[in-house]
Amino acid sequence: MIRCTLQVNYVMRKGLIRVKRIFKYEIDLVERQVIEIPSKTILSVKEQNGAIVSYAIADSDIEPTKYEFLISGTGHSITFEVEDYKFLDTVKMNNGSLMFHIFYRRCKELTR
């Protein structure tokens, strides 16, 4: 996991200052994986230096949440119920010769 601070937001809560930051999390180029992220908000997914990274608003005040990420390439068989996931974005790799479609859901939503 790669984390990089991009932005800081200060939130007042019960007289305390709570810091939220946008971090990035590297997603392996595999069909299915689970990543723990201390966030309730997944923002986006992009290609960066040949890797797929997801950005999320990280909050040190909450417990990490397990997110399941699924990757399906254009023309590949989809081996999961698409309706059970949120579509995040399409990521272009190798100058557009490879296109990967990224889906995700919170693991607490798993029903299997």
N, CA, C and O atoms as a Tinker XYZ file with bonds, in Angstrom:
   448  protein
     1  N      0.841000   -1.169000    0.000000    73     2
     2  CA     0.000000    0.000000    0.000000    64     1     3
     3  C      0.887000    1.233000    0.000000    63     2     4     5
     4  O      1.826000    1.343000    0.788000    81     3
     5  N      0.572000    2.152000   -0.894000    73     3     6
     6  CA     1.278000    3.421000   -0.958000    64     5     7
     7  C      0.327000    4.483000   -0.446000    63     6     8     9
     8  O     -0.821000    4.555000   -0.884000    81     7
     9  N      0.795000    5.306000    0.476000    73     7    10
    10  CA    -0.038000    6.398000    0.977000    64     9    11
    11  C      0.671000    7.710000    0.707000    63    10    12    13
    12  O      1.868000    7.847000    0.961000    81    11
    13  N     -0.069000    8.665000    0.195000    73    11    14
    14  CA     0.506000    9.958000   -0.132000    64    13    15
    15  C     -0.498000   11.035000    0.257000    63    14    16    17
    16  O     -1.628000   11.027000   -0.232000    81    15
    17  N     -0.110000   11.951000    1.119000    73    15    18
    18  CA    -1.008000   13.029000    1.528000    64    17    19
    19  C     -1.151000   14.022000    0.395000    63    18    20    21
    20  O     -0.157000   14.519000   -0.135000    81    19
    21  N     -2.396000   14.313000    0.021000    73    19    22
    22  CA    -2.643000   15.268000   -1.042000    64    21    23
    23  C     -3.328000   16.536000   -0.552000    63    22    24    25
    24  O     -3.096000   17.618000   -1.090000    81    23
    25  N     -4.170000   16.403000    0.467000    73    23    26
    26  CA    -4.945000   17.550000    0.911000    64    25    27
    27  C     -5.296000   17.342000    2.374000    63    26    28    29
    28  O     -5.450000   16.204000    2.816000    81    27
    29  N     -5.425000   18.425000    3.130000    73    27    30
    30  CA    -5.779000   18.336000    4.542000    64    29    31
    31  C     -7.055000   19.133000    4.777000    63    30    32    33
    32  O     -7.173000   20.278000    4.341000    81    31
    33  N     -8.000000   18.523000    5.464000    73    31    34
    34  CA    -9.225000   19.206000    5.878000    64    33    35
    35  C     -9.294000   19.136000    7.392000    63    34    36    37
    36  O     -9.053000   18.077000    7.972000    81    35
    37  N     -9.618000   20.247000    8.041000    73    35    38
    38  CA    -9.764000   20.268000    9.488000    64    37    39
    39  C    -11.249000   20.288000    9.816000    63    38    40    41
    40  O    -11.992000   21.122000    9.299000    81    39
    41  N    -11.675000   19.381000   10.662000    73    39    42
    42  CA   -13.078000   19.262000   11.028000    64    41    43
    43  C    -13.199000   19.404000   12.535000    63    42    44    45
    44  O    -12.523000   18.699000   13.284000    81    43
    45  N    -14.056000   20.311000   12.983000    73    43    46
    46  CA   -14.286000   20.479000   14.419000    64    45    47
    47  C    -15.319000   19.457000   14.871000    63    46    48    49
    48  O    -16.374000   19.313000   14.252000    81    47
    49  N    -15.012000   18.752000   15.948000    73    47    50
    50  CA   -15.940000   17.794000   16.519000    64    49    51
    51  C    -15.773000   17.805000   18.019000    63    50    52    53
    52  O    -14.721000   17.430000   18.537000    81    51
    53  N    -16.797000   18.228000   18.711000    73    51    54
    54  CA   -16.779000   18.287000   20.173000    64    53    55
    55  C    -15.553000   19.036000   20.684000    63    54    56    57
    56  O    -14.926000   18.617000   21.656000    81    55
    57  N    -15.211000   20.152000   20.022000    73    55    58
    58  CA   -14.108000   20.981000   20.481000    64    57    59
    59  C    -12.728000   20.479000   20.085000    63    58    60    61
    60  O    -11.733000   21.140000   20.381000    81    59
    61  N    -12.640000   19.322000   19.420000    73    59    62
    62  CA   -11.350000   18.780000   19.001000    64    61    63
    63  C    -11.185000   18.981000   17.501000    63    62    64    65
    64  O    -12.164000   19.006000   16.755000    81    63
    65  N     -9.957000   19.120000   17.075000    73    63    66
    66  CA    -9.693000   19.215000   15.643000    64    65    67
    67  C     -9.336000   17.822000   15.133000    63    66    68    69
    68  O     -8.424000   17.166000   15.637000    81    67
    69  N    -10.073000   17.398000   14.133000    73    67    70
    70  CA    -9.841000   16.094000   13.515000    64    69    71
    71  C     -9.303000   16.339000   12.112000    63    70    72    73
    72  O     -9.846000   17.164000   11.377000    81    71
    73  N     -8.260000   15.645000   11.738000    73    71    74
    74  CA    -7.637000   15.840000   10.435000    64    73    75
    75  C     -8.043000   14.712000    9.496000    63    74    76    77
    76  O     -7.935000   13.532000    9.829000    81    75
    77  N     -8.510000   15.102000    8.319000    73    75    78
    78  CA    -8.779000   14.144000    7.247000    64    77    79
    79  C     -7.808000   14.442000    6.120000    63    78    80    81
    80  O     -7.475000   15.597000    5.854000    81    79
    81  N     -7.361000   13.384000    5.465000    73    79    82
    82  CA    -6.421000   13.547000    4.355000    64    81    83
    83  C     -6.856000   12.658000    3.210000    63    82    84    85
    84  O     -7.533000   11.649000    3.411000    81    83
    85  N     -6.465000   13.039000    2.014000    73    83    86
    86  CA    -6.678000   12.163000    0.866000    64    85    87
    87  C     -5.409000   11.345000    0.692000    63    86    88    89
    88  O     -4.321000   11.890000    0.503000    81    87
    89  N     -5.566000   10.033000    0.759000    73    87    90
    90  CA    -4.447000    9.106000    0.559000    64    89    91
    91  C     -4.698000    8.285000   -0.693000    63    90    92    93
    92  O     -5.834000    8.153000   -1.148000    81    91
    93  N     -3.628000    7.738000   -1.241000    73    91    94
    94  CA    -3.774000    6.808000   -2.355000    64    93    95
    95  C     -3.386000    5.416000   -1.885000    63    94    96    97
    96  O     -2.529000    5.246000   -1.018000    81    95
    97  N     -4.034000    4.434000   -2.476000    73    95    98
    98  CA    -3.834000    3.027000   -2.132000    64    97    99
    99  C     -3.630000    2.257000   -3.423000    63    98   100   101
   100  O     -4.479000    2.293000   -4.314000    81    99
   101  N     -2.516000    1.564000   -3.526000    73    99   102
   102  CA    -2.225000    0.822000   -4.748000    64   101   103
   103  C     -3.087000   -0.430000   -4.823000    63   102   104   105
   104  O     -3.242000   -1.156000   -3.842000    81   103
   105  N     -3.641000   -0.667000   -5.997000    73   103   106
   106  CA    -4.466000   -1.841000   -6.256000    64   105   107
   107  C     -3.679000   -2.757000   -7.175000    63   106   108   109
   108  O     -3.278000   -2.352000   -8.266000    81   107
   109  N     -3.457000   -3.990000   -6.740000    73   107   110
   110  CA    -2.739000   -4.960000   -7.566000    64   109   111
   111  C     -3.570000   -5.296000   -8.799000    63   110   112   113
   112  O     -4.799000   -5.266000   -8.757000    81   111
   113  N     -2.899000   -5.611000   -9.879000    73   111   114
   114  CA    -3.583000   -5.966000  -11.118000    64   113   115
   115  C     -3.975000   -7.444000  -11.077000    63   114   116   117
   116  O     -3.439000   -8.273000  -11.813000    81   115
   117  N     -4.927000   -7.743000  -10.192000    73   115   118
   118  CA    -5.504000   -9.085000  -10.055000    64   117   119
   119  C     -7.018000   -8.920000  -10.082000    63   118   120   121
   120  O     -7.527000   -7.821000   -9.864000    81   119
   121  N     -7.734000   -9.996000  -10.346000    73   119   122
   122  CA    -9.187000   -9.887000  -10.490000    64   121   123
   123  C     -9.885000   -9.421000   -9.213000    63   122   124   125
   124  O    -10.801000   -8.601000   -9.275000    81   123
   125  N     -9.456000   -9.942000   -8.047000    73   123   126
   126  CA   -10.169000   -9.663000   -6.799000    64   125   127
   127  C     -9.169000   -9.478000   -5.664000    63   126   128   129
   128  O     -8.224000  -10.255000   -5.526000    81   127
   129  N     -9.384000   -8.437000   -4.846000    73   127   130
   130  CA    -8.555000   -8.247000   -3.665000    64   129   131
   131  C     -9.289000   -7.412000   -2.634000    63   130   132   133
   132  O    -10.218000   -6.672000   -2.957000    81   131
   133  N     -8.855000   -7.542000   -1.380000    73   131   134
   134  CA    -9.436000   -6.784000   -0.273000    64   133   135
   135  C     -8.352000   -5.882000    0.298000    63   134   136   137
   136  O     -7.230000   -6.318000    0.554000    81   135
   137  N     -8.712000   -4.600000    0.495000    73   135   138
   138  CA    -7.785000   -3.616000    1.048000    64   137   139
   139  C     -8.469000   -2.933000    2.232000    63   138   140   141
   140  O     -9.628000   -2.530000    2.136000    81   139
   141  N     -7.748000   -2.806000    3.345000    73   139   142
   142  CA    -8.271000   -2.077000    4.501000    64   141   143
   143  C     -7.924000   -0.603000    4.357000    63   142   144   145
   144  O     -6.759000   -0.241000    4.192000    81   143
   145  N     -8.951000    0.245000    4.423000    73   143   146
   146  CA    -8.772000    1.687000    4.261000    64   145   147
   147  C     -9.559000    2.391000    5.363000    63   146   148   149
   148  O    -10.747000    2.115000    5.525000    81   147
   149  N     -8.934000    3.292000    6.126000    73   147   150
   150  CA    -9.660000    4.027000    7.165000    64   149   151
   151  C    -10.485000    5.158000    6.537000    63   150   152   153
   152  O    -10.180000    6.339000    6.706000    81   151
   153  N    -11.520000    4.770000    5.819000    73   151   154
   154  CA   -12.303000    5.742000    5.074000    64   153   155
   155  C    -13.727000    5.260000    4.863000    63   154   156   157
   156  O    -13.992000    4.061000    4.786000    81   155
   157  N    -14.634000    6.215000    4.772000    73   155   158
   158  CA   -16.008000    5.931000    4.371000    64   157   159
   159  C    -16.244000    6.388000    2.940000    63   158   160   161
   160  O    -17.320000    6.170000    2.383000    81   159
   161  N    -15.227000    7.030000    2.337000    73   159   162
   162  CA   -15.394000    7.621000    1.014000    64   161   163
   163  C    -14.243000    7.257000    0.080000    63   162   164   165
   164  O    -13.116000    7.720000    0.260000    81   163
   165  N    -14.536000    6.424000   -0.921000    73   163   166
   166  CA   -13.591000    6.133000   -1.991000    64   165   167
   167  C    -13.867000    7.156000   -3.089000    63   166   168   169
   168  O    -15.003000    7.286000   -3.546000    81   167
   169  N    -12.834000    7.882000   -3.513000    73   167   170
   170  CA   -13.025000    8.971000   -4.467000    64   169   171
   171  C    -12.890000    8.563000   -5.923000    63   170   172   173
   172  O    -13.767000    8.841000   -6.741000    81   171
   173  N    -11.783000    7.900000   -6.239000    73   171   174
   174  CA   -11.504000    7.609000   -7.647000    64   173   175
   175  C    -10.432000    6.543000   -7.762000    63   174   176   177
   176  O     -9.865000    6.092000   -6.766000    81   175
   177  N    -10.171000    6.158000   -8.982000    73   175   178
   178  CA    -9.085000    5.237000   -9.287000    64   177   179
   179  C     -8.435000    5.730000  -10.579000    63   178   180   181
   180  O     -9.120000    6.159000  -11.508000    81   179
   181  N     -7.099000    5.663000  -10.622000    73   179   182
   182  CA    -6.352000    6.167000  -11.777000    64   181   183
   183  C     -5.128000    5.291000  -12.017000    63   182   184   185
   184  O     -4.766000    4.459000  -11.185000    81   183
   185  N     -4.504000    5.494000  -13.168000    73   183   186
   186  CA    -3.203000    4.888000  -13.454000    64   185   187
   187  C     -2.145000    5.905000  -13.067000    63   186   188   189
   188  O     -2.255000    7.087000  -13.396000    81   187
   189  N     -1.113000    5.436000  -12.362000    73   187   190
   190  CA     0.008000    6.313000  -12.011000    64   189   191
   191  C      1.295000    5.522000  -12.099000    63   190   192   193
   192  O      1.485000    4.560000  -11.356000    81   191
   193  N      2.173000    5.911000  -12.990000    73   191   194
   194  CA     3.481000    5.264000  -13.163000    64   193   195
   195  C      3.360000    3.757000  -13.352000    63   194   196   197
   196  O      4.131000    2.989000  -12.777000    81   195
   197  N      2.390000    3.340000  -14.158000    73   195   198
   198  CA     2.217000    1.918000  -14.476000    64   197   199
   199  C      1.475000    1.116000  -13.426000    63   198   200   201
   200  O      1.362000   -0.103000  -13.554000    81   199
   201  N      0.968000    1.766000  -12.394000    73   199   202
   202  CA     0.223000    1.074000  -11.338000    64   201   203
   203  C     -1.192000    1.645000  -11.270000    63   202   204   205
   204  O     -1.440000    2.775000  -11.691000    81   203
   205  N     -2.116000    0.847000  -10.734000    73   203   206
   206  CA    -3.476000    1.317000  -10.497000    64   205   207
   207  C     -3.554000    1.765000   -9.043000    63   206   208   209
   208  O     -3.206000    1.012000   -8.133000    81   207
   209  N     -4.016000    3.002000   -8.831000    73   207   210
   210  CA    -4.137000    3.530000   -7.475000    64   209   211
   211  C     -5.553000    4.065000   -7.258000    63   210   212   213
   212  O     -6.171000    4.629000   -8.161000    81   211
   213  N     -6.044000    3.872000   -6.035000    73   211   214
   214  CA    -7.345000    4.405000   -5.642000    64   213   215
   215  C     -7.100000    5.512000   -4.626000    63   214   216   217
   216  O     -6.202000    5.412000   -3.790000    81   215
   217  N     -7.899000    6.560000   -4.704000    73   215   218
   218  CA    -7.815000    7.671000   -3.765000    64   217   219
   219  C     -9.026000    7.629000   -2.842000    63   218   220   221
   220  O    -10.148000    7.374000   -3.282000    81   219
   221  N     -8.786000    7.881000   -1.556000    73   219   222
   222  CA    -9.858000    7.863000   -0.562000    64   221   223
   223  C     -9.597000    8.946000    0.471000    63   222   224   225
   224  O     -8.452000    9.330000    0.711000    81   223
   225  N    -10.680000    9.438000    1.083000    73   223   226
   226  CA   -10.547000   10.387000    2.182000    64   225   227
   227  C    -10.291000    9.575000    3.449000    63   226   228   229
   228  O    -11.197000    8.925000    3.970000    81   227
   229  N     -9.075000    9.614000    3.931000    73   227   230
   230  CA    -8.684000    8.850000    5.115000    64   229   231
   231  C     -9.011000    9.646000    6.370000    63   230   232   233
   232  O     -8.812000   10.859000    6.426000    81   231
   233  N     -9.511000    8.944000    7.366000    73   231   234
   234  CA    -9.919000    9.564000    8.629000    64   233   235
   235  C     -9.327000    8.736000    9.764000    63   234   236   237
   236  O     -9.754000    7.606000   10.001000    81   235
   237  N     -8.352000    9.293000   10.462000    73   235   238
   238  CA    -7.680000    8.540000   11.526000    64   237   239
   239  C     -8.600000    8.306000   12.721000    63   238   240   241
   240  O     -8.248000    7.572000   13.644000    81   239
   241  N     -9.770000    8.926000   12.705000    73   239   242
   242  CA   -10.730000    8.799000   13.809000    64   241   243
   243  C    -11.623000    7.568000   13.691000    63   242   244   245
   244  O    -12.380000    7.267000   14.614000    81   243
   245  N    -11.546000    6.854000   12.574000    73   243   246
   246  CA   -12.409000    5.682000   12.392000    64   245   247
   247  C    -11.579000    4.426000   12.186000    63   246   248   249
   248  O    -10.414000    4.489000   11.794000    81   247
   249  N    -12.196000    3.291000   12.457000    73   247   250
   250  CA   -11.540000    2.003000   12.229000    64   249   251
   251  C    -11.429000    1.752000   10.720000    63   250   252   253
   252  O    -12.314000    2.156000    9.966000    81   251
   253  N    -10.362000    1.096000   10.273000    73   251   254
   254  CA   -10.257000    0.775000    8.845000    64   253   255
   255  C    -11.418000   -0.106000    8.394000    63   254   256   257
   256  O    -11.874000   -0.990000    9.120000    81   255
   257  N    -11.872000    0.155000    7.203000    73   255   258
   258  CA   -12.934000   -0.621000    6.583000    64   257   259
   259  C    -12.316000   -1.485000    5.498000    63   258   260   261
   260  O    -11.437000   -1.035000    4.763000    81   259
   261  N    -12.777000   -2.726000    5.399000    73   259   262
   262  CA   -12.298000   -3.602000    4.331000    64   261   263
   263  C    -13.136000   -3.347000    3.079000    63   262   264   265
   264  O    -14.365000   -3.411000    3.106000    81   263
   265  N    -12.436000   -3.056000    1.983000    73   263   266
   266  CA   -13.077000   -2.855000    0.688000    64   265   267
   267  C    -12.613000   -3.957000   -0.256000    63   266   268   269
   268  O    -11.428000   -4.286000   -0.309000    81   267
   269  N    -13.539000   -4.510000   -0.982000    73   267   270
   270  CA   -13.231000   -5.505000   -2.005000    64   269   271
   271  C    -13.203000   -4.789000   -3.348000    63   270   272   273
   272  O    -14.179000   -4.146000   -3.733000    81   271
   273  N    -12.091000   -4.900000   -4.058000    73   271   274
   274  CA   -11.937000   -4.319000   -5.390000    64   273   275
   275  C    -11.901000   -5.444000   -6.414000    63   274   276   277
   276  O    -11.237000   -6.462000   -6.216000    81   275
   277  N    -12.622000   -5.246000   -7.508000    73   275   278
   278  CA   -12.644000   -6.211000   -8.609000    64   277   279
   279  C    -12.221000   -5.498000   -9.879000    63   278   280   281
   280  O    -12.622000   -4.364000  -10.138000    81   279
   281  N    -11.404000   -6.182000  -10.666000    73   279   282
   282  CA   -10.914000   -5.616000  -11.921000    64   281   283
   283  C    -11.319000   -6.548000  -13.054000    63   282   284   285
   284  O    -11.114000   -7.760000  -12.987000    81   283
   285  N    -11.895000   -5.959000  -14.092000    73   283   286
   286  CA   -12.266000   -6.729000  -15.275000    64   285   287
   287  C    -11.746000   -5.993000  -16.500000    63   286   288   289
   288  O    -12.011000   -4.805000  -16.678000    81   287
   289  N    -11.015000   -6.692000  -17.331000    73   287   290
   290  CA   -10.500000   -6.089000  -18.554000    64   289   291
   291  C    -11.560000   -6.070000  -19.646000    63   290   292   293
   292  O    -12.472000   -6.897000  -19.650000    81   291
   293  N    -11.437000   -5.132000  -20.563000    73   291   294
   294  CA   -12.364000   -5.070000  -21.686000    64   293   295
   295  C    -12.308000   -6.388000  -22.460000    63   294   296   297
   296  O    -11.231000   -6.858000  -22.827000    81   295
   297  N    -13.477000   -6.974000  -22.702000    73   295   298
   298  CA   -13.568000   -8.236000  -23.440000    64   297   299
   299  C    -13.388000   -9.474000  -22.593000    63   298   300   301
   300  O    -13.578000  -10.585000  -23.089000    81   299
   301  N    -13.026000   -9.318000  -21.322000    73   299   302
   302  CA   -12.847000  -10.458000  -20.425000    64   301   303
   303  C    -14.194000  -10.879000  -19.844000    63   302   304   305
   304  O    -15.114000  -10.065000  -19.761000    81   303
   305  N    -14.315000  -12.132000  -19.446000    73   303   306
   306  CA   -15.527000  -12.621000  -18.803000    64   305   307
   307  C    -15.664000  -11.990000  -17.428000    63   306   308   309
   308  O    -14.687000  -11.891000  -16.686000    81   307
   309  N    -16.871000  -11.565000  -17.087000    73   307   310
   310  CA   -17.141000  -11.018000  -15.757000    64   309   311
   311  C    -17.617000  -12.175000  -14.888000    63   310   312   313
   312  O    -18.635000  -12.805000  -15.175000    81   311
   313  N    -16.867000  -12.445000  -13.820000    73   311   314
   314  CA   -17.127000  -13.625000  -12.980000    64   313   315
   315  C    -17.779000  -13.266000  -11.654000    63   314   316   317
   316  O    -17.704000  -14.041000  -10.701000    81   315
   317  N    -18.419000  -12.098000  -11.578000    73   315   318
   318  CA   -19.073000  -11.662000  -10.346000    64   317   319
   319  C    -20.385000  -10.965000  -10.717000    63   318   320   321
   320  O    -20.598000  -10.598000  -11.872000    81   319
   321  N    -21.244000  -10.791000   -9.740000    73   319   322
   322  CA   -22.519000  -10.102000   -9.951000    64   321   323
   323  C    -22.271000   -8.595000   -9.957000    63   322   324   325
   324  O    -22.073000   -7.998000   -8.899000    81   323
   325  N    -22.279000   -7.988000  -11.116000    73   323   326
   326  CA   -21.972000   -6.566000  -11.263000    64   325   327
   327  C    -22.893000   -5.710000  -10.390000    63   326   328   329
   328  O    -22.461000   -4.689000   -9.855000    81   327
   329  N    -24.140000   -6.113000  -10.244000    73   327   330
   330  CA   -25.119000   -5.333000   -9.481000    64   329   331
   331  C    -24.758000   -5.225000   -7.996000    63   330   332   333
   332  O    -25.247000   -4.328000   -7.309000    81   331
   333  N    -23.913000   -6.124000   -7.497000    73   331   334
   334  CA   -23.520000   -6.113000   -6.088000    64   333   335
   335  C    -22.394000   -5.121000   -5.790000    63   334   336   337
   336  O    -22.004000   -4.960000   -4.633000    81   335
   337  N    -21.869000   -4.454000   -6.826000    73   335   338
   338  CA   -20.701000   -3.578000   -6.684000    64   337   339
   339  C    -20.996000   -2.188000   -7.232000    63   338   340   341
   340  O    -21.923000   -1.991000   -8.018000    81   339
   341  N    -20.188000   -1.239000   -6.799000    73   339   342
   342  CA   -20.236000    0.105000   -7.362000    64   341   343
   343  C    -19.135000    0.200000   -8.402000    63   342   344   345
   344  O    -18.010000   -0.239000   -8.166000    81   343
   345  N    -19.461000    0.775000   -9.552000    73   343   346
   346  CA   -18.451000    1.009000  -10.580000    64   345   347
   347  C    -17.664000    2.246000  -10.183000    63   346   348   349
   348  O    -18.249000    3.293000   -9.906000    81   347
   349  N    -16.337000    2.132000  -10.154000    73   347   350
   350  CA   -15.488000    3.251000   -9.741000    64   349   351
   351  C    -14.990000    4.038000  -10.951000    63   350   352   353
   352  O    -15.156000    5.257000  -11.011000    81   351
   353  N    -14.380000    3.348000  -11.913000    73   351   354
   354  CA   -13.885000    4.029000  -13.109000    64   353   355
   355  C    -13.224000    3.010000  -14.026000    63   354   356   357
   356  O    -13.039000    1.848000  -13.663000    81   355
   357  N    -12.873000    3.471000  -15.221000    73   355   358
   358  CA   -12.087000    2.682000  -16.168000    64   357   359
   359  C    -10.681000    3.261000  -16.188000    63   358   360   361
   360  O    -10.494000    4.475000  -16.270000    81   359
   361  N     -9.697000    2.371000  -16.111000    73   359   362
   362  CA    -8.296000    2.789000  -16.077000    64   361   363
   363  C     -7.612000    2.340000  -17.364000    63   362   364   365
   364  O     -7.715000    1.183000  -17.772000    81   363
   365  N     -6.912000    3.281000  -17.991000    73   363   366
   366  CA    -6.184000    3.014000  -19.235000    64   365   367
   367  C     -4.736000    2.697000  -18.894000    63   366   368   369
   368  O     -4.080000    3.461000  -18.187000    81   367
   369  N     -4.232000    1.563000  -19.398000    73   367   370
   370  CA    -2.842000    1.161000  -19.163000    64   369   371
   371  C     -2.147000    0.966000  -20.520000    63   370   372   373
   372  O     -2.809000    0.814000  -21.546000    81   371
   373  N     -0.831000    0.974000  -20.512000    73   371   374
   374  CA    -0.032000    0.759000  -21.732000    64   373   375
   375  C     -0.497000    1.649000  -22.880000    63   374   376   377
   376  O     -0.783000    1.164000  -23.975000    81   375
   377  N     -0.571000    2.942000  -22.623000    73   375   378
   378  CA    -0.970000    3.927000  -23.641000    64   377   379
   379  C     -2.318000    3.607000  -24.281000    63   378   380   381
   380  O     -2.535000    3.886000  -25.460000    81   379
   381  N     -3.211000    3.026000  -23.504000    73   379   382
   382  CA    -4.561000    2.746000  -23.981000    64   381   383
   383  C     -4.755000    1.392000  -24.625000    63   382   384   385
   384  O     -5.862000    1.068000  -25.055000    81   383
   385  N     -3.700000    0.588000  -24.703000    73   383   386
   386  CA    -3.865000   -0.739000  -25.308000    64   385   387
   387  C     -4.549000   -1.720000  -24.351000    63   386   388   389
   388  O     -5.063000   -2.750000  -24.786000    81   387
   389  N     -4.558000   -1.407000  -23.053000    73   387   390
   390  CA    -5.261000   -2.218000  -22.053000    64   389   391
   391  C     -6.212000   -1.321000  -21.276000    63   390   392   393
   392  O     -5.824000   -0.253000  -20.802000    81   391
   393  N     -7.455000   -1.758000  -21.148000    73   391   394
   394  CA    -8.470000   -1.010000  -20.407000    64   393   395
   395  C     -9.011000   -1.910000  -19.307000    63   394   396   397
   396  O     -9.457000   -3.028000  -19.564000    81   395
   397  N     -8.963000   -1.401000  -18.063000    73   395   398
   398  CA    -9.449000   -2.163000  -16.920000    64   397   399
   399  C    -10.582000   -1.398000  -16.241000    63   398   400   401
   400  O    -10.485000   -0.189000  -16.030000    81   399
   401  N    -11.648000   -2.104000  -15.904000    73   399   402
   402  CA   -12.833000   -1.517000  -15.298000    64   401   403
   403  C    -12.848000   -1.937000  -13.832000    63   402   404   405
   404  O    -12.828000   -3.129000  -13.523000    81   403
   405  N    -12.884000   -0.954000  -12.927000    73   403   406
   406  CA   -12.718000   -1.195000  -11.497000    64   405   407
   407  C    -14.060000   -1.047000  -10.789000    63   406   408   409
   408  O    -14.759000   -0.044000  -10.938000    81   407
   409  N    -14.399000   -2.087000  -10.007000    73   407   410
   410  CA   -15.615000   -2.106000   -9.205000    64   409   411
   411  C    -15.207000   -2.291000   -7.746000    63   410   412   413
   412  O    -14.125000   -2.809000   -7.468000    81   411
   413  N    -16.066000   -1.872000   -6.810000    73   411   414
   414  CA   -15.736000   -2.070000   -5.400000    64   413   415
   415  C    -17.005000   -2.139000   -4.563000    63   414   416   417
   416  O    -18.089000   -1.766000   -5.012000    81   415
   417  N    -16.843000   -2.630000   -3.321000    73   415   418
   418  CA   -17.891000   -2.589000   -2.300000    64   417   419
   419  C    -17.241000   -2.776000   -0.940000    63   418   420   421
   420  O    -16.146000   -3.325000   -0.825000    81   419
   421  N    -17.938000   -2.309000    0.085000    73   419   422
   422  CA   -17.473000   -2.549000    1.452000    64   421   423
   423  C    -17.681000   -4.013000    1.762000    63   422   424   425
   424  O    -18.696000   -4.596000    1.379000    81   423
   425  N    -16.730000   -4.612000    2.452000    73   423   426
   426  CA   -16.827000   -6.045000    2.749000    64   425   427
   427  C    -18.009000   -6.365000    3.644000    63   426   428   429
   428  O    -18.523000   -7.483000    3.596000    81   427
   429  N    -18.457000   -5.422000    4.460000    73   427   430
   430  CA   -19.616000   -5.698000    5.315000    64   429   431
   431  C    -20.864000   -5.927000    4.476000    63   430   432   433
   432  O    -21.857000   -6.458000    4.975000    81   431
   433  N    -20.826000   -5.534000    3.212000    73   431   434
   434  CA   -21.934000   -5.751000    2.295000    64   433   435
   435  C    -21.912000   -7.146000    1.692000    63   434   436   437
   436  O    -22.848000   -7.535000    0.993000    81   435
   437  N    -20.852000   -7.904000    1.957000    73   435   438
   438  CA   -20.768000   -9.246000    1.380000    64   437   439
   439  C    -21.897000  -10.118000    1.908000    63   438   440   441
   440  O    -22.205000  -10.093000    3.100000    81   439
   441  N    -22.505000  -10.881000    1.026000    73   439   442
   442  CA   -23.623000  -11.734000    1.421000    64   441   443
   443  C    -23.329000  -13.207000    1.184000    63   442   444   445
   444  O    -24.193000  -14.057000    1.395000    81   443
   445  N    -22.136000  -13.504000    0.756000    73   443   446
   446  CA   -21.806000  -14.904000    0.459000    64   445   447
   447  C    -21.468000  -15.662000    1.711000    63   446   448
   448  O    -21.165000  -16.854000    1.648000    81   447
